Amino acid sequence: MTGQRVGFVGLGNMGGRMARCVVDAGREVLGYDVRPEVVSAAGARPVATVAEVVSGSDVVLLSLPDSKVVERVVYGDDGLLATVRSGQTVVDLSTASPDSTRRIHGDLAAKDVAFLDAGISGGAAAAEKGALTLMVGGSTAALESVREVLDLFSANIFHCGESGAGHVTKLLNNFLNAVSLAATAEVMVAGKKAGLDLKVLLDVLNVSSGVNFATLNRFPKIITGDYLKGGLSNTLMLKDITLYTELVGKLGVASLNSAGPVASFGLARALGYADEISNTVVDAIGDISGGVRLYQSDRK
């Protein structure tokens, strides 16, 4: 369907970048956020309520911190459920509880409104380039009806199954991301204390069996002092790990590897990095390892 009107609720670090991609493609975007300035910064047209976003849009995109916030947006006074109309599609780009997602799906379906859960991966850099990966749950027909909009900020779109499947896939992915980031941070602090050249260490890891997303994409920047700000915070990373452990507990799967990232990102929160990008977990580990920093600026 060409020319769908697009609304966005939640234009923070990721939502703002996705909305900007839609705006840069020549689409007007109605935006609502508790901070109106971030709506304008993304190039969207600010409105005062969620209801105004819904009334002026065919496709409503959500990018919110967690299921509690998503539920407030959906079930609150003048929220989505109270204002949607037949034929609209809502896409939740948040990382959320699959159980909550399925409940919302059912409640919106009763109003003839399609609901897709679309976990995202790629971080702020991919969002800015419109190159995110989307993991989508919900009906194939609903996905195809909004694909042209989702294509504006994604390079890969995977239909993972029925409602909730996208958010399940996102939690599985984020857990692996958390494990590799926390473990690599520990290794890099150890390498620094051992006196290794960190660039050479990464070059070795990236052609060896220890290679992972963090060694390839995060730490080559971090060792130069660039923490790639704008992505998932330590608080949100810990939230995602908690959702993962709840999920696998319900599935009856033993979670033998969750203690490490829970401890690592919990430490980062406790040491004052709660709202900093999750890459700063390396500084938290460095703090309790003798004040280690991978990058030392010459500036005083």
N, C-alpha and C positions, 0 to 999 in steps of 0.2 A: 504494500500500500504506500504509494508515494505521497509525500507531503504531510505525514503525520505530525501533529503538534506534540512537542516534547516538554515535559515538566520534570524538574529535578528537586528532590527533597534531600538535603544534606550535601553541602558543597564544601567539605573540608579538604584535607590533604589529597584524597583520592577522588572524591566526588567533584571537587572543583576542577581538577585536571580533566576528568571525563567530560564534564559539561563544556569545558573550553574546546575540546575536540569537536563537539556537536556544533557549537557556535561558529568555530572556524570553518566548518563545512557549509556555512551559510544558513543554518537553521536558527530561528529564534527559540530560546529556552526560557521558560518560566522557572524561577528558582525560589525556594524557601529554605532558609537556615536561621537558627537562632541568632546568628551573627550576620546581619544583612550585608555588611561590607564584603564578606567572602563571596556572596552571590554576584555583586557588581564586579569584583576582581576577576571572576571567571567569565565575564562577558554576558551573563544571563540577566534577565529582567526581574528584579526583585518584586516579590509579592508578600503580603503581610501574613498569610495563613496557608496551611496545607490545603484547605478547601479551595482557595483561589488557584493553586497549582492544578488541582484535580479538575476544576470546572473549565480551565483553559487548555487542557491537554488531552490527547488521545492515548499517549504512552507516558506513564509516570514511573520515573526511575528513583530508587531509594539507595542512598549510600550512607549508612548510619553505624554508630559504634557497636551496637549489640542488639540482641532480641528484645530487651526491655524497652529500648528506645524505638525500635521498629513497632512494637506493640502499642506504644503510646501514640505513634503516628497513625497507626491503623485504627485503633479502637477509641482514641480520645474524642472529646467533643469536637465536632466539625472536622474529624479525621477522615481517613480514606473510606472506611466502611460506611460512614454516614453520608458521604458525598459522591461516591463513584456512581457511574451510570453504565447501563448495559453496553457491552461491546468494547469497553476500555481494557487496556492491558497494563498491569503493574509488574515491574521487574525489580526484585530486591537484590542489589549488588553488594549487600553487607555480608559479613561473616556471622552467621546466626545459627541458633539451635534448630536442627531439622524438625524436631517435634513442634516447635512454635511455627515454623514455616508451613508445615502440613495443616495446622489448625487455620492459619490465615488463608491458605489456599482454599480450604473448604468453605470458609465464611464468605470469601469473595466470589467463589463459584456460584454460591446461592443467589448472588446478585448478577449473574451472567458476566462476571469480570474475570479475565484470565490473570493468573498469577504465576510468574516464573521466579525461581530462585537461581541466581547467577553469581556464584562465587568468582572472584577475580584473582589473578596472579600476574606478577610482573613488576609490582612496585611503582613508585612515583615516576621513575624514568620511562617505563613502558607506557604509563598512563599519559604522560606528556606527548609521547610520539604516536599515540593511538594504536599501541601494539600490545595491549593486554591479552591474556588468555582468559576465556570465560568458560565456566563449568556450569551447565544449565540443567535445571530440573523443571519438569512440567510438560505440557503437551507439545508435541511436534508442531502442530498447527499454530499454537501461540508463539512459539519460537520463530517460525517462518514469517509470521505477521509483523514481527518487530526486528527481524534480522538486519534490515537496512539501517536502522538506528544503532543497533549494537555494533555493526561493522565500522561505525565512525570512530570508535575508540578501542577496537580489538583487532588482533591479527589472527587469533584462533578462537573458534567457538565450538565447543563440544556439547552435544546433547547427551547427558549422563543418565537419563531415565525420568521416572515420574517425579511428582512433587517431593522435594526434600533431597533428591539425589545430587543436585548441584551443591547444596550446602554440605552434605556428607563428604563429597569428593574434595571440597575446599578444606574441610577440617583434616582430612587425611594428608593432603598436600601441606597444609600449614604445620602439621606436627613434624613432618620430615624436614621442613624448612627450619623449624625451631631446633631440632636435634642437630642439624648440620651447622647452623649458625653458632649455637652454644659450644659445640665441640671444637669447631674451628677457632673460635675466640680463645678457648683454653690452650689449644695447640700454638697459636700465634704468640700468646703471652709467654709460653714455655720457650718458644724459639727465640724471642727477644731476650729473655733472661739467660739463655744459653749462649748468647753472643752471635747468633746466626744472622746472615744477611736475609732480611725478610722477603725481599724480592726474589732472591734465589730459592728460598724455601717454597714460596708460592709457585715458582716455575717448576720445581720438582713435584709438588703435590698435584699440579694440574696436568701432568703427564704420567701420574702414578695412580695407584688404587685409592688414594685418599681424596681424589678430586670430587668436588661437589659445587653447588650453586654459590656457596659463600666463598670458596677459594677462587672460583672463576670470576665472579661478578662483584663481590663485596670488598674483600680484603685487598685486592690491588688498588682500590681507591682509599680504603681506610689507612693503609700504611703511608699515604701521602697527606693525610690529614683531612680527607674528604669523607665524611660519614654518610653521604648520600641522604641528607635530611629531607623529610617530607613523606617518608614511608611509615610503616607500622611501628607504633610506640611499644615500649617494654610492657606497659599496662595492657595494651591490646593483644600483644603476643601471649602474655600469660593467660588472658581471657580465652584465647583460641585453644591453648593447650588444655585448659580446664574443660572446655566444650568437648575436646577430643576424648579426654579421659572419661567424661560422662557417656559419650557415645559408645566407646568400646566396652564400658562397663555394662551398658544395656544389651550389647551384642554378645556378652559373655566371652570377650577376648581379653586375655591377660595383657596388661600394659606394663611390660617389664622395663621399658626404656623412657618412661615419662619423668622419672625422678630427676634426671639430669637437667633438662630444660626448665622444669618447674623450679628447681633450686637456682638455676642461673638467672632466669628472668625475674624471679622473686628477689634475688639478691640485688639486681639492678634497680628494682623498685625501692627496696629498702635503703639503698645508698643514694637516693635522690635523682635517679634517672627515669622515674616513672613515665614522664611524658616526652622523653627523648626518644629518638628513633632506636629501634631494637638493636641496631649495630653497636650502640654504646654498651651493650653487655660486655664487650671486650674491655672497656674501661672499668666496669664494676669488678670483673675478675682481676684486672690489673691492680685495682685499689687494694684488694686483700692479698695480693701477691707481692707486696713491697712497693706499691706506687708505680707500677709499670705502665708506660704509654708506648704504643707501637710507633707513634710519630712524635718527634720532639721538634717544636718550632724554634727557630733561632731568635724569634722576637721575645723580648722580656715583657 
